[in-house]
Amino acid sequence: MRCLDQKRFDEIGALFTDDAVAAYSGGKYEYHGRDEIVGFLKRTMSAETFLSTHRVHQPEIDIVGPSRATGTWAMDDVVVETAWQITIRGSAFYEDEYEKADDGRWRINRTGYKRTYEEIQPRGEVAGLRLTASWWATDGRSELEA
C-alpha cells in the first residue's frame, strides 16, 4: 500500500499478473488486466490533492499449491481530498489470490475488498482543522514550529 499512497504506479503494476482482476468496493468497481487496474488507480488517486494512507494488517496467507496462494487482509484507510475539502475514512477486508511466476516472484492475480464501513466528512465543518504537511505540497515537512 506504500506504493499506492506514494503514487508509485509503475511499481504497483509490477505486483500484478498480466491477466489480474481487481474488484474494489464489493465489486462495484471491477477491472481486468494489469493495465486497466493501474489505469484506474492513476485516474482516481494520482492528483497531488488526493492524500491517502492505507494500512493492511492481520494477514492470513494460505499456500494452496506450489505456485498458488490466497490471502485475507484487514485494511483501514483515510483519504484527504483537499480539492474537494473532504475526508473519507473506512475499513475493509481484502481477499487476494497470488501466483508464483517462472522468475520465482509472487504476484497478485486477483484482488478486491468489501467495506465494513465508509464515511465521509466535509473538512470545512471541523473547527480549526487545517492540513500542515503533505508529501507533495510541503515535501513531507510539517508547517508546525517545534
C-alpha positions as CSV (number, residue, x, y, z in Angstrom):
1,M,0.0,0.0,0.0
2,R,3.0,2.3,0.4
3,C,3.4,2.4,-3.4
4,L,-0.3,3.5,-3.7
5,D,0.0,6.2,-1.1
6,Q,3.3,7.5,-2.7
7,K,1.7,7.3,-6.2
8,R,4.4,4.8,-7.5
9,F,2.1,3.4,-10.1
10,D,4.8,1.6,-12.1
11,E,5.9,-0.3,-9.0
12,I,2.2,-1.1,-8.3
13,G,1.9,-2.5,-11.9
14,A,4.8,-4.9,-11.3
15,L,2.9,-6.5,-8.4
16,F,0.1,-7.8,-10.7
17,T,0.0,-10.6,-13.3
18,D,-0.9,-9.6,-16.8
19,D,-4.4,-11.0,-16.5
20,A,-5.1,-9.9,-12.9
21,V,-8.6,-8.9,-11.9
22,A,-9.4,-6.3,-9.3
23,A,-12.9,-5.9,-7.8
24,Y,-13.0,-2.9,-5.4
25,S,-15.8,-1.8,-3.0
26,G,-17.6,-5.1,-3.0
27,G,-17.3,-5.4,-6.8
28,K,-18.7,-2.0,-7.6
29,Y,-15.5,-1.2,-9.5
30,E,-14.1,-4.1,-11.4
31,Y,-11.1,-4.1,-13.7
32,H,-9.4,-6.8,-15.8
33,G,-5.7,-6.9,-16.6
34,R,-2.7,-5.1,-15.1
35,D,-3.0,-2.0,-17.4
36,E,-6.7,-1.5,-16.6
37,I,-6.1,-1.8,-12.9
38,V,-3.2,0.6,-12.8
39,G,-5.1,3.0,-15.1
40,F,-8.0,3.1,-12.6
41,L,-5.6,3.7,-9.7
42,K,-3.8,6.5,-11.6
43,R,-7.1,8.1,-12.8
44,T,-8.6,8.2,-9.3
45,M,-5.6,8.6,-7.0
46,S,-2.8,10.5,-8.8
47,A,-3.7,14.1,-8.0
48,E,-1.4,15.8,-5.5
49,T,-4.6,16.9,-3.7
50,F,-5.5,13.2,-3.1
51,L,-3.7,12.3,0.1
52,S,-4.2,8.8,1.3
53,T,-3.0,6.3,3.9
54,H,-3.8,2.6,3.6
55,R,-2.9,0.2,6.4
56,V,-3.2,-3.5,5.9
57,H,-2.7,-5.9,8.8
58,Q,-3.7,-9.3,10.2
59,P,-2.6,-11.2,7.1
60,E,-4.0,-14.7,6.7
61,I,-1.9,-16.4,3.9
62,D,-2.6,-19.9,2.8
63,I,-0.4,-21.8,0.3
64,V,-2.8,-23.8,-1.8
65,G,-0.4,-25.2,-4.3
66,P,3.3,-24.9,-5.4
67,S,2.6,-21.7,-7.3
68,R,-0.7,-20.5,-5.8
69,A,-1.7,-18.8,-2.5
70,T,-4.6,-16.9,-1.1
71,G,-4.6,-14.0,1.4
72,T,-7.1,-12.1,3.5
73,W,-6.1,-8.8,4.9
74,A,-7.8,-6.2,7.2
75,M,-7.4,-2.7,5.8
76,D,-8.0,0.8,7.2
77,D,-7.8,3.8,5.1
78,V,-8.1,7.6,5.3
79,V,-8.3,9.9,2.3
80,V,-8.0,13.6,2.5
81,E,-9.0,15.3,-0.8
82,T,-8.0,18.9,-0.4
83,A,-9.5,20.0,-3.7
84,W,-13.0,18.8,-2.6
85,Q,-12.4,19.6,1.1
86,I,-13.5,16.1,2.3
87,T,-12.1,13.3,4.4
88,I,-13.1,9.7,3.7
89,R,-12.4,7.1,6.4
90,G,-13.2,3.4,6.3
91,S,-12.2,-0.2,6.7
92,A,-12.5,-3.3,4.6
93,F,-11.2,-6.8,4.1
94,Y,-9.1,-7.7,1.1
95,E,-9.3,-11.1,-0.5
96,D,-6.3,-11.9,-2.7
97,E,-5.1,-14.7,-4.9
98,Y,-1.4,-14.9,-5.7
99,E,0.6,-16.8,-8.4
100,K,4.2,-17.6,-8.3
101,A,5.8,-16.8,-11.7
102,D,8.6,-18.5,-13.5
103,D,11.0,-15.9,-12.2
104,G,10.2,-17.1,-8.6
105,R,8.3,-13.9,-7.7
106,W,4.8,-14.0,-6.3
107,R,2.3,-11.6,-8.0
108,I,-1.3,-10.7,-7.4
109,N,-3.7,-12.5,-9.8
110,R,-6.9,-11.4,-8.1
111,T,-7.7,-8.8,-5.5
112,G,-10.6,-6.9,-4.1
113,Y,-12.2,-5.7,-1.0
114,K,-15.6,-5.4,0.7
115,R,-16.1,-2.5,3.0
116,T,-17.1,-3.0,6.7
117,Y,-17.8,0.8,6.7
118,E,-17.0,4.0,4.9
119,E,-17.8,7.5,6.0
120,I,-17.2,11.0,4.5
121,Q,-16.8,14.3,6.3
122,P,-16.6,17.8,4.9
123,R,-13.4,19.3,6.2
124,G,-14.9,22.8,6.4
125,E,-17.2,21.6,9.2
126,V,-14.4,20.8,11.6
127,A,-13.4,24.0,13.5
128,G,-9.6,24.6,13.5
129,L,-8.8,21.7,11.1
130,R,-6.0,22.5,8.7
131,L,-3.5,20.4,6.8
132,T,0.0,21.2,8.0
133,A,2.0,18.7,5.9
134,S,1.8,16.9,2.6
135,W,4.2,14.6,0.7
136,W,3.7,16.8,-2.3
137,A,2.7,20.3,-1.2
138,T,5.3,20.6,1.6
139,D,7.7,17.8,0.6
140,G,6.5,16.0,3.7
141,R,7.7,18.8,6.0
142,S,5.3,20.0,8.7
143,E,4.5,23.7,8.8
144,L,4.2,23.5,12.6
145,E,7.0,25.0,14.6
146,A,8.7,22.8,17.2
